[in-house]
Amino acid sequence: MLPLYRISRNYPVTLPQANGPTDGAPGKILFGLLIPVVLAILCGSASALSSPPPGAVAGQFNQGIGMYWPYHVLLMSTGFVLLAAGFIIARYHKTGNWYNIHKILEAAGGACIIAGMVVGIYMVALSGFPPLRNIHEIFGVTTGLLVIVALALGFCIKRAKKSKNSMRVSHRWLGRVTLGLMVITISLGLLVLMTLLRR
């Protein structure tokens, strides 16, 4: 009878592999769960915005949101496009100079998002609306903070001496989640804008 270690050397045991890649499985599950939540938020926001807030008058609206919303929309849309382009470069188009292009696109996109947030806060204050009144503003502030955290993580990866892999994974998944939240925030913003402009 052969010893067990010789049997294992002559007949190596291989574990069965999964049928397909599972790297994107958590993200698919997360976004699948977000769909009904987003639909509920959209329906609730439409009814919540049907009445103007106390203290807001037409003159204040025209001086604030009525004047500055195109700049807010332009900055946020440009920031989203730049961040999405940086993500696509890092995920699907890794050429010889991909890292520098990724950094430039993400930094420019982050700057546009921060500038858009400043314009949004300023125009809401000028219009006499209370801060964080609707779900778009809450999502906007949350998404903006996540953009800053994701950029900070990406900036620190090359300079970190320990936990580089953990930081890289966190940066990657935070970027994906942030882009998904940006799509939701932009959709909510368009709903808010259409509701306000119809008054």
C-alpha positions in Angstrom: 0.0 0.0 0.0 1.5 3.4 -1.0 1.8 6.2 1.5 -0.7 9.0 1.2 1.9 11.6 0.3 3.0 9.6 -2.7 -0.6 9.1 -3.9 -1.1 12.9 -3.7 2.1 13.5 -5.7 1.2 11.0 -8.4 -2.5 12.0 -8.6 -2.8 15.7 -7.8 -6.3 16.7 -6.6 -7.8 19.7 -8.4 -10.7 21.6 -7.1 -13.6 22.4 -9.5 -13.6 25.9 -10.8 -16.6 28.2 -11.0 -18.4 28.3 -14.3 -17.8 32.0 -14.9 -16.2 35.1 -13.5 -17.6 36.4 -10.2 -15.7 39.7 -9.9 -18.8 41.7 -10.9 -21.3 39.7 -8.9 -21.5 41.9 -5.8 -21.9 45.0 -8.0 -24.7 43.4 -10.0 -26.5 42.4 -6.8 -26.1 45.9 -5.3 -27.5 47.7 -8.4 -30.3 45.1 -8.7 -31.4 45.9 -5.2 -31.2 49.7 -5.8 -33.6 49.6 -8.7 -36.9 49.4 -6.7 -35.5 51.8 -4.1 -34.8 54.4 -6.9 -38.3 54.0 -8.3 -39.8 54.6 -4.9 -37.6 57.6 -4.4 -38.6 59.1 -7.8 -42.3 58.7 -7.1 -42.0 60.1 -3.6 -40.0 63.1 -4.8 -42.5 64.0 -7.4 -45.3 64.3 -4.8 -43.1 66.0 -2.2 -42.0 68.7 -4.7 -45.5 69.6 -5.8 -45.9 72.4 -3.1 -43.3 75.2 -2.7 -41.5 75.4 0.6 -42.4 78.1 3.1 -40.5 81.4 2.7 -39.6 80.9 -1.0 -41.0 83.6 -3.4 -40.8 84.0 -7.1 -38.3 86.8 -7.0 -35.8 84.8 -4.9 -36.3 81.8 -7.2 -35.4 83.8 -10.3 -32.3 85.2 -8.6 -31.1 81.8 -7.5 -32.1 78.5 -9.1 -33.8 80.3 -12.0 -30.5 82.0 -12.9 -27.8 79.5 -11.9 -29.2 76.1 -12.7 -27.6 75.9 -16.2 -24.2 76.3 -14.7 -24.9 73.6 -12.1 -26.2 71.2 -14.7 -23.2 71.9 -17.0 -20.6 71.4 -14.3 -22.2 68.2 -12.9 -22.8 66.7 -16.4 -19.2 67.5 -17.4 -17.9 66.0 -14.1 -19.9 62.8 -14.6 -18.6 62.4 -18.2 -15.0 62.9 -17.1 -15.3 60.5 -14.2 -17.0 57.9 -16.3 -14.3 58.3 -19.0 -11.6 57.8 -16.4 -13.3 54.7 -15.1 -13.6 53.2 -18.7 -9.9 53.9 -19.3 -8.9 52.1 -16.1 -11.2 49.2 -16.6 -11.3 48.5 -20.3 -8.6 50.4 -22.1 -5.3 50.0 -20.3 -2.8 51.3 -22.8 0.8 52.3 -22.1 -0.1 55.7 -20.7 -3.5 54.7 -19.2 -2.6 55.6 -15.6 -1.7 59.2 -16.3 -4.8 59.7 -18.5 -7.0 58.1 -15.7 -5.5 60.5 -13.1 -6.1 63.6 -15.3 -9.7 62.6 -16.2 -10.6 61.8 -12.6 -9.0 65.0 -11.2 -10.7 67.2 -13.7 -14.0 65.4 -13.2 -13.7 65.7 -9.4 -13.0 69.5 -9.8 -16.1 69.9 -11.9 -18.2 68.0 -9.3 -17.0 70.1 -6.4 -17.6 73.3 -8.4 -21.1 72.1 -9.3 -21.8 71.4 -5.7 -20.7 75.0 -4.7 -22.9 76.5 -7.4 -25.8 74.2 -6.3 -25.5 75.2 -2.6 -25.2 78.9 -3.6 -28.3 79.0 -5.9 -30.5 77.1 -3.4 -29.5 79.6 -0.6 -30.2 82.6 -2.9 -33.7 81.1 -3.7 -34.7 81.0 -0.1 -35.0 77.2 0.0 -34.0 75.4 3.2 -30.8 73.2 2.8 -31.2 69.5 2.2 -34.9 69.8 1.6 -35.3 67.1 -1.1 -33.7 63.7 -1.9 -31.7 65.2 -4.8 -29.8 67.5 -2.5 -29.1 64.7 0.0 -27.9 62.3 -2.7 -25.8 65.2 -4.2 -24.0 66.0 -1.0 -23.4 62.2 -0.3 -22.2 61.6 -3.8 -19.9 64.6 -3.7 -18.3 63.4 -0.5 -17.8 59.9 -2.0 -16.1 61.4 -5.0 -13.6 63.2 -2.8 -13.0 60.1 -0.7 -12.5 58.0 -3.9 -10.0 60.6 -5.3 -8.1 60.7 -2.1 -7.8 56.9 -2.0 -6.6 56.9 -5.6 -4.0 59.6 -4.8 -2.7 57.6 -1.8 -2.4 54.2 -3.4 1.0 54.9 -5.0 2.3 56.5 -1.9 1.1 53.9 0.6 3.7 51.6 2.1 1.2 49.1 3.5 -2.3 47.8 2.6 -1.9 48.8 -1.1 -4.1 46.0 -2.3 -6.9 46.9 0.2 -6.7 50.5 -0.8 -6.8 49.6 -4.5 -9.9 47.4 -4.0 -11.6 50.0 -1.9 -10.9 52.7 -4.5 -12.1 50.5 -7.3 -15.4 49.6 -5.7 -16.0 53.0 -4.2 -15.6 54.4 -7.7 -18.2 52.0 -9.1 -20.7 52.7 -6.4 -20.2 56.5 -6.7 -20.8 56.4 -10.5 -24.0 54.5 -9.9 -25.1 57.0 -7.3 -24.3 59.9 -9.7 -26.7 58.4 -12.3 -29.4 58.3 -9.6 -28.6 61.9 -8.4 -28.7 63.3 -11.9 -32.0 61.6 -12.6 -33.4 63.1 -9.3 -32.0 66.5 -10.2 -33.8 66.5 -13.6 -37.0 65.6 -11.9 -36.6 68.4 -9.3 -35.7 70.9 -12.0 -38.7 70.0 -14.2 -41.0 70.3 -11.2 -39.6 73.7 -10.2 -39.6 75.1 -13.8 -43.3 74.1 -14.3 -44.4 76.5 -11.5 
